[in-house]
Amino acid sequence: MFGLDVSVHAVHYALEVGLLDAAFTDNLEYGSPSPRLSRALAEVGHVTLTGGSYITARTFTALLDGARRPVWVSAFVLRAVS
């Protein structure tokens, strides 16, 4: 299970409590995946998005271009207003 979030604190916490096997803080809205993330993306088969209303096609293109097999996407919308 890999995690990707620009928040260093979020990925550090997830690693510390054992929720993730690896975590990355690459901001794919503004740059390309690091070599480490690129290697991990080759293994990805499922992307889960929670919230993330700020994520655009730039991030998804970077994620999916790095995949080496078909990828399922589960997107869960987080409502910020009533």
C-alpha positions as CSV (number, residue, x, y, z in Angstrom):
1,M,0.0,0.0,0.0
2,F,1.5,3.3,-1.1
3,G,0.4,6.8,-0.1
4,L,0.8,10.1,-1.9
5,D,0.2,13.4,-0.2
6,V,2.0,16.7,-0.3
7,S,1.8,16.9,3.5
8,V,5.0,15.5,5.0
9,H,3.2,15.2,8.4
10,A,0.4,13.1,6.8
11,V,2.7,10.6,5.1
12,H,5.0,10.4,8.2
13,Y,2.0,9.6,10.4
14,A,0.7,6.9,8.0
15,L,4.1,5.3,7.9
16,E,4.7,5.5,11.7
17,V,1.4,3.8,12.5
18,G,1.8,1.1,9.8
19,L,-1.0,2.2,7.4
20,L,1.4,2.4,4.4
21,D,4.4,0.4,3.1
22,A,5.8,3.5,1.4
23,A,4.8,7.1,1.1
24,F,5.6,10.0,-1.2
25,T,5.2,13.8,-1.0
26,D,5.7,14.6,-4.7
27,N,3.4,17.4,-5.8
28,L,2.3,16.1,-9.2
29,E,0.3,19.3,-9.9
30,Y,3.6,21.2,-10.3
31,G,6.2,18.6,-11.2
32,S,7.0,15.2,-12.4
33,P,7.3,12.1,-10.2
34,S,10.6,11.6,-8.4
35,P,12.6,8.5,-9.6
36,R,11.5,6.7,-6.4
37,L,7.8,7.4,-7.0
38,S,8.2,6.5,-10.7
39,R,9.5,3.1,-9.7
40,A,6.5,2.6,-7.3
41,L,4.0,3.7,-9.9
42,A,5.0,0.7,-12.1
43,E,3.4,-1.5,-9.4
44,V,0.1,0.4,-9.0
45,G,-3.1,-1.3,-9.9
46,H,-5.6,0.8,-7.8
47,V,-5.7,4.5,-7.0
48,T,-8.0,5.7,-4.2
49,L,-8.8,9.4,-3.9
50,T,-10.4,10.8,-0.8
51,G,-11.4,14.4,-1.1
52,G,-8.8,15.9,-3.4
53,S,-11.0,18.5,-5.1
54,Y,-7.8,20.4,-6.0
55,I,-6.4,17.5,-8.1
56,T,-6.5,18.0,-11.8
57,A,-5.7,15.9,-14.9
58,R,-2.0,16.8,-14.4
59,T,-1.8,14.5,-11.3
60,F,-3.8,11.7,-12.9
61,T,-1.7,11.9,-16.1
62,A,1.5,11.5,-14.0
63,L,0.1,8.7,-12.0
64,L,-1.4,6.7,-14.9
65,D,1.5,7.3,-17.3
66,G,3.8,5.6,-14.8
67,A,1.5,2.5,-14.4
68,R,2.5,-0.6,-16.2
69,R,-0.9,-2.3,-16.1
70,P,-4.6,-1.2,-16.1
71,V,-5.4,0.9,-13.1
72,W,-8.7,1.1,-11.2
73,V,-9.6,4.4,-9.7
74,S,-12.0,4.9,-6.7
75,A,-12.8,8.5,-6.1
76,F,-14.6,9.6,-2.9
77,V,-15.9,13.2,-3.0
78,L,-15.4,15.2,0.2
79,R,-18.2,17.8,0.6
80,A,-16.9,21.0,2.2
81,V,-20.3,22.8,2.3
82,S,-23.8,21.8,3.2
